[in-house]
């Protein structure tokens, strides 16, 4: 009788663990499908509004975690001294037609 009970509970334990694994797999699958659906809706909205469809990425600044330590080391120092005013360097350019090499004009 003990062998039968031991076999029964062993099978019951395996069945419960299998069901737990299937539930976990199904929940991960549903989460991935919801994320895919969210991205597809986002891409559709971008297409409808005329914006380019961009991938769904999570960006982080690699410099950000270190910048607080460098700022703490020199409290009286200016943050950035190499910042350049870009608008002061903008020059208007007259566009030209692109000609393949050997088209006859050397200008």
Protein Blocks (a to p, Z undefined) as FASTA:
>chain_A
ZZmmmmmmmmmmmmmmmmmmmmmmmmmmmmmmmmmmmmmmmmmmmmmnopacdddddddd
fklmmmmmmmmmmmmbcfblkbccfklmpccddddddddehilpaZZ
